[in-house]
Amino acid sequence: MKLSTWNVNGIRASLNKGLREYLLEGDADVICLQETKAMKEQVDLGFFAGYQAVWNSAEKKGYSGTCILSRVPWKSETVGMGIADHDKEGRVITTEFPDFYLVTVYTPNSQAALVRLPYRLDWDAAFRAYLKKLEKKKPVLCCGDLNCAHQEIDLANPKSNRMNPGFSDAERASFTEHLDAGFLDVFREFDKSPGRYTWWTQRTPDARAKNIGWRLDYWLASEKLKPALKACKIRDDIHGSDHCPVELVVG
């Protein structure tokens, strides 16, 4: 089974910049999208036959949002975490497959000057508890933009970015708690090399061409799923967003 995660930074714009081709030419069984910035009725995916979709859109129009597309039937679906304070921005979708839960997430950004850091840390704790609650029933695969470069190896300029949003000590420590809770950073199970990024700022000219990036997009997996993890690849050759897809093969 092949799965893909991609922060498309606006699905309507991305469809015209590479997402449509990726969907049609790729062979993923399940595609998880973040930062869709749209309501279901605003997006025509009729060209992508054979896939069912579940959407979770933010109350605020044109903001945040997630979507899962799958040609493999799922047993159940849930939007949000069941926590009112965290479920207004369309950030979480859970689908249940026979052998695991699949959760896609768009983690809140702590924003400039870390003004939203306290909320972000509350979110992380609630989300981690949500994953562990699911894990009591069956293993969990989690994917999406977690808005954190965990280690210095995960961004091009760690020294100058320390304490910036996504690389603050508190966010990195919170990410470590995800791993300490028993979840694997799947990409690092296969590739421990530097220079492997999934996001390149649009504020720096030629950042992507020069590979001045951050690894913000992840697959996390319950330890029990480790034998089923076959490959994980960053598709930095795919364009259409300031992020790129990350693909996972399980079997």
C-alpha positions as CSV (number, residue, x, y, z in Angstrom):
1,M,0.0,0.0,0.0
2,K,1.4,3.4,-1.0
3,L,0.5,6.5,0.9
4,S,1.4,10.1,0.3
5,T,1.2,13.3,2.4
6,W,1.5,16.8,0.9
7,N,0.9,20.3,2.3
8,V,-0.5,21.9,-0.9
9,N,-0.8,25.5,0.4
10,G,-4.1,26.0,-1.3
11,I,-5.6,23.1,-3.2
12,R,-7.2,25.3,-5.9
13,A,-4.0,27.0,-6.8
14,S,-1.9,23.8,-6.4
15,L,-4.1,21.9,-8.9
16,N,-2.9,24.3,-11.6
17,K,0.7,24.2,-10.5
18,G,1.4,20.4,-10.4
19,L,-1.0,18.7,-8.0
20,R,-3.4,17.6,-10.8
21,E,-0.5,15.9,-12.6
22,Y,0.8,14.3,-9.4
23,L,-2.6,12.8,-8.7
24,L,-3.1,11.5,-12.2
25,E,0.4,10.3,-12.9
26,G,1.1,8.9,-9.4
27,D,0.2,5.5,-8.0
28,A,-0.6,6.3,-4.4
29,D,-3.5,4.4,-2.9
30,V,-4.1,7.1,-0.3
31,I,-3.2,10.9,-0.6
32,C,-3.4,13.1,2.5
33,L,-3.5,16.8,1.9
34,Q,-3.0,19.7,4.3
35,E,-3.6,23.5,4.1
36,T,-6.3,22.9,1.5
37,K,-7.8,26.4,2.2
38,A,-11.1,25.4,0.6
39,M,-14.5,24.0,1.2
40,K,-15.4,20.7,-0.5
41,E,-17.9,22.3,-2.8
42,Q,-15.2,24.7,-4.0
43,V,-13.0,22.0,-5.5
44,D,-13.7,19.8,-8.5
45,L,-11.9,16.5,-8.2
46,G,-14.1,14.8,-10.8
47,F,-11.1,14.1,-12.9
48,F,-9.6,11.9,-10.2
49,A,-11.8,8.9,-10.6
50,G,-11.9,5.9,-8.3
51,Y,-11.0,7.8,-5.1
52,Q,-13.3,8.6,-2.3
53,A,-12.7,11.8,-0.3
54,V,-13.2,13.1,3.2
55,W,-12.7,16.8,3.9
56,N,-12.2,18.9,7.1
57,S,-12.4,22.6,6.4
58,A,-11.8,25.4,8.8
59,E,-14.6,27.6,10.0
60,K,-12.6,30.6,8.6
61,K,-12.8,30.5,4.8
62,G,-9.6,30.1,2.9
63,Y,-7.7,29.0,5.9
64,S,-6.0,25.7,7.0
65,G,-8.0,22.5,6.2
66,T,-7.2,18.9,5.4
67,C,-8.4,16.2,3.0
68,I,-7.8,12.5,2.5
69,L,-8.3,10.8,-0.9
70,S,-8.3,7.0,-1.0
71,R,-9.0,4.3,-3.5
72,V,-8.9,1.8,-0.7
73,P,-12.2,1.7,1.3
74,W,-11.9,2.7,4.9
75,K,-14.1,1.4,7.7
76,S,-14.8,4.7,9.4
77,E,-13.9,8.3,9.3
78,T,-13.7,11.1,11.9
79,V,-12.9,14.8,11.5
80,G,-11.3,16.6,14.4
81,M,-10.2,15.3,17.8
82,G,-13.5,15.8,19.6
83,I,-12.1,18.9,21.4
84,A,-14.0,22.1,20.6
85,D,-11.1,24.4,21.2
86,H,-9.0,22.5,18.7
87,D,-11.5,21.5,16.0
88,K,-12.4,24.9,14.5
89,E,-9.5,25.0,12.0
90,G,-10.0,21.7,10.1
91,R,-6.6,20.3,11.1
92,V,-7.3,16.6,11.7
93,I,-8.9,13.7,9.8
94,T,-8.8,10.1,10.9
95,T,-9.7,7.1,8.7
96,E,-9.8,3.6,10.0
97,F,-8.3,0.8,7.8
98,P,-8.3,-2.9,8.7
99,D,-4.7,-2.9,10.2
100,F,-4.3,0.7,11.3
101,Y,-5.7,4.2,11.9
102,L,-4.5,6.8,9.4
103,V,-4.4,10.3,10.8
104,T,-3.5,13.4,8.8
105,V,-2.7,16.6,10.6
106,Y,-1.9,20.2,9.9
107,T,-0.3,21.3,13.1
108,P,-0.7,25.0,14.1
109,N,2.2,27.3,13.4
110,S,3.5,29.1,16.5
111,Q,3.6,32.3,14.4
112,A,6.0,35.3,14.4
113,A,7.6,36.1,17.8
114,L,6.1,32.8,19.0
115,V,2.8,34.5,19.9
116,R,0.9,31.3,19.4
117,L,3.4,29.0,21.1
118,P,1.3,28.3,24.2
119,Y,-1.6,27.3,22.1
120,R,0.7,25.2,19.9
121,L,2.1,23.3,22.9
122,D,-1.4,22.7,24.2
123,W,-2.3,21.4,20.7
124,D,0.7,19.0,20.6
125,A,-0.2,17.5,24.0
126,A,-3.9,17.1,23.0
127,F,-3.0,15.6,19.7
128,R,-0.5,13.2,21.2
129,A,-3.1,12.0,23.7
130,Y,-5.5,11.6,20.8
131,L,-3.1,9.4,18.9
132,K,-2.4,7.3,22.0
133,K,-6.1,6.8,22.6
134,L,-6.5,5.5,19.0
135,E,-3.5,3.3,19.6
136,K,-5.3,1.4,22.3
137,K,-7.5,-0.1,19.6
138,K,-5.0,-0.5,16.7
139,P,-1.7,0.9,15.5
140,V,-1.5,4.4,14.1
141,L,0.0,6.0,11.0
142,C,0.1,9.8,11.3
143,C,1.2,12.1,8.5
144,G,1.2,15.8,7.7
145,D,2.8,19.2,8.2
146,L,3.8,19.1,11.9
147,N,5.4,22.6,11.6
148,C,8.6,21.6,13.4
149,A,12.1,20.8,12.2
150,H,13.0,18.4,15.0
151,Q,16.8,18.3,14.9
152,E,19.5,20.6,13.4
153,I,19.9,18.1,10.5
154,D,16.3,18.9,9.6
155,L,16.9,22.5,8.3
156,A,19.6,24.2,6.3
157,N,20.4,27.0,8.8
158,P,19.8,25.8,12.4
159,K,22.0,28.4,14.2
160,S,20.3,31.5,12.6
161,N,16.8,29.9,13.0
162,R,17.0,28.8,16.6
163,M,13.9,30.1,18.5
164,N,12.1,31.0,15.3
165,P,8.7,29.4,14.7
166,G,9.1,25.7,14.0
167,F,12.5,25.5,15.5
168,S,12.1,26.8,19.0
169,D,13.4,24.7,21.9
170,A,9.9,24.2,23.2
171,E,8.5,22.9,19.9
172,R,11.4,20.6,19.4
173,A,11.1,19.2,22.9
174,S,7.4,18.7,22.2
175,F,8.2,16.8,19.0
176,T,10.6,14.6,21.0
177,E,7.6,13.8,23.3
178,H,5.8,12.3,20.3
179,L,8.8,10.0,19.7
180,D,9.1,9.2,23.4
181,A,5.4,8.2,23.4
182,G,6.3,5.4,21.0
183,F,6.0,6.9,17.5
184,L,8.7,6.5,14.9
185,D,9.9,9.3,12.7
186,V,9.5,7.0,9.7
187,F,11.7,8.9,7.2
188,R,14.7,8.7,9.6
189,E,14.2,5.0,9.8
190,F,15.3,4.9,6.1
191,D,17.4,8.0,5.5
192,K,19.6,9.7,8.1
193,S,21.3,12.0,5.6
194,P,21.4,15.9,5.8
195,G,19.9,18.2,3.2
196,R,16.5,16.3,3.1
197,Y,13.9,19.0,3.3
198,T,10.1,19.2,2.5
199,W,9.6,23.0,2.7
200,W,11.4,26.0,1.2
201,T,10.4,29.5,2.1
202,Q,9.1,31.8,-0.6
203,R,10.6,34.8,1.1
204,T,14.2,33.8,0.1
205,P,14.9,34.0,-3.6
206,D,15.9,30.6,-5.1
207,A,15.6,28.9,-1.7
208,R,14.3,25.7,-3.3
209,A,16.9,25.8,-6.1
210,K,19.6,26.2,-3.5
211,N,18.0,23.7,-1.2
212,I,17.7,26.1,1.7
213,G,14.9,24.3,3.4
214,W,13.3,22.7,6.4
215,R,11.9,19.2,7.0
216,L,8.4,20.0,8.4
217,D,6.4,17.1,6.8
218,Y,6.5,13.7,8.4
219,W,5.2,10.2,8.7
220,L,4.9,8.9,12.3
221,A,4.1,5.3,13.0
222,S,3.3,3.2,16.0
223,E,6.3,1.0,17.0
224,K,4.1,-2.1,16.2
225,L,4.0,-1.1,12.5
226,K,7.8,-1.0,12.1
227,P,7.9,-4.4,10.3
228,A,5.4,-3.2,7.8
229,L,7.3,0.0,6.9
230,K,9.0,-0.7,3.5
231,A,10.1,2.7,2.2
232,C,9.7,6.4,2.8
233,K,10.8,9.0,0.3
234,I,10.8,12.8,0.1
235,R,9.6,13.7,-3.4
236,D,11.5,17.0,-3.8
237,D,11.2,16.6,-7.5
238,I,7.5,17.3,-7.3
239,H,6.4,21.0,-7.5
240,G,3.0,22.7,-7.0
241,S,3.5,24.1,-3.5
242,D,6.2,25.5,-1.2
243,H,6.1,22.0,0.3
244,C,6.7,18.7,-1.4
245,P,5.1,15.2,-1.0
246,V,6.5,12.5,1.3
247,E,5.6,9.0,0.2
248,L,5.3,5.9,2.4
249,V,5.1,2.2,1.4
250,V,3.7,-0.2,3.9
251,G,3.0,-3.9,3.4
